[in-house]
Amino acid sequence: MAKVLNQPIFSSRRFAINLVTYQEGHRVLEHNDPMGAGRYFKFNVVLKKPEQGGVFWAEKVIVNLFNRVYFFRPDKYMHSVSKIEKGQRKLLSIAVYI
């Protein structure tokens, strides 16, 4: 499977910002991110869409703007990204733990 480049920008106990690059050939299988106690939110901004594939899916999304900005609960709902057939997918991921 193609490598994922995850560059941390900021991290604390309750807040994290990462620049994530998914290479051609990569996919994210359907899953959720159990956190135990508390609530987990993600705000993902797709900075670069792949030329083909790499489509984000979530069982439930709180906000979806133009299929580029997603606000969702990765701890509570299943989510995935289809295989990137051509190009790469780059996103700014902001995680909040409450």
C-alpha positions as CSV (number, residue, x, y, z in Angstrom):
1,M,0.0,0.0,0.0
2,A,1.2,3.5,-0.8
3,K,2.7,5.5,2.1
4,V,0.9,8.3,3.9
5,L,2.9,11.4,4.9
6,N,1.6,12.8,8.1
7,Q,3.3,16.1,9.1
8,P,2.3,17.3,12.6
9,I,1.9,21.1,12.8
10,F,0.6,21.4,16.4
11,S,-0.3,18.9,19.0
12,S,-1.7,19.1,22.6
13,R,-3.8,16.9,24.8
14,R,-7.1,18.1,23.3
15,F,-6.1,19.5,19.9
16,A,-4.0,18.4,16.9
17,I,-3.3,19.9,13.5
18,N,-1.7,17.7,10.8
19,L,-0.9,18.1,7.1
20,V,-1.6,14.7,5.6
21,T,-0.7,13.5,2.1
22,Y,-2.1,10.3,0.6
23,Q,-0.1,9.0,-2.3
24,E,-1.5,7.3,-5.5
25,G,-2.6,3.8,-4.8
26,H,-3.6,4.5,-1.2
27,R,-7.0,4.0,0.3
28,V,-8.5,4.1,3.8
29,L,-10.7,1.2,4.6
30,E,-14.0,1.8,6.4
31,H,-13.4,2.2,10.1
32,N,-14.1,4.4,13.1
33,D,-11.6,5.8,15.7
34,P,-12.8,4.7,19.2
35,M,-11.6,7.1,21.8
36,G,-13.0,5.7,25.1
37,A,-14.3,8.6,27.2
38,G,-15.1,11.9,25.7
39,R,-16.0,13.1,22.2
40,Y,-13.7,13.3,19.1
41,F,-14.3,15.7,16.2
42,K,-12.4,16.2,13.0
43,F,-12.4,19.2,10.7
44,N,-10.7,18.1,7.4
45,V,-10.0,20.5,4.6
46,V,-9.0,18.9,1.3
47,L,-6.2,21.1,-0.1
48,K,-5.6,19.0,-3.1
49,K,-7.9,16.4,-4.7
50,P,-6.5,13.5,-6.7
51,E,-7.2,13.5,-10.4
52,Q,-9.1,10.2,-10.0
53,G,-10.4,8.4,-6.9
54,G,-9.7,9.3,-3.3
55,V,-13.3,10.1,-2.5
56,F,-14.1,10.6,1.2
57,W,-17.2,8.8,2.7
58,A,-18.7,9.0,6.2
59,E,-21.7,7.4,7.7
60,K,-22.7,10.8,9.0
61,V,-21.2,14.2,8.4
62,I,-22.0,17.3,10.4
63,V,-20.8,19.7,7.7
64,N,-19.8,19.0,4.1
65,L,-18.9,22.1,2.0
66,F,-18.2,21.5,-1.7
67,N,-16.9,18.0,-1.0
68,R,-13.7,19.8,0.3
69,V,-14.5,20.7,3.9
70,Y,-15.7,18.0,6.3
71,F,-16.7,18.2,9.9
72,F,-17.5,14.9,11.5
73,R,-17.3,12.5,14.4
74,P,-14.7,9.8,13.5
75,D,-15.1,8.2,16.9
76,K,-18.8,7.6,16.4
77,Y,-19.3,7.0,12.7
78,M,-17.7,4.8,10.1
79,H,-15.6,6.6,7.4
80,S,-13.3,5.8,4.5
81,V,-11.5,7.1,1.5
82,S,-11.7,5.2,-1.9
83,K,-8.5,4.2,-3.6
84,I,-6.5,7.0,-5.2
85,E,-6.3,6.0,-8.8
86,K,-4.3,9.0,-10.1
87,G,-2.5,11.8,-8.3
88,Q,-2.5,12.5,-4.6
89,R,-4.8,13.7,-1.9
90,K,-3.6,16.4,0.6
91,L,-5.6,17.6,3.5
92,L,-5.3,19.8,6.6
93,S,-6.7,17.8,9.5
94,I,-7.8,19.4,12.7
95,A,-8.7,17.1,15.5
96,V,-10.5,18.1,18.7
97,Y,-10.9,15.9,21.8
98,I,-13.6,17.0,24.3
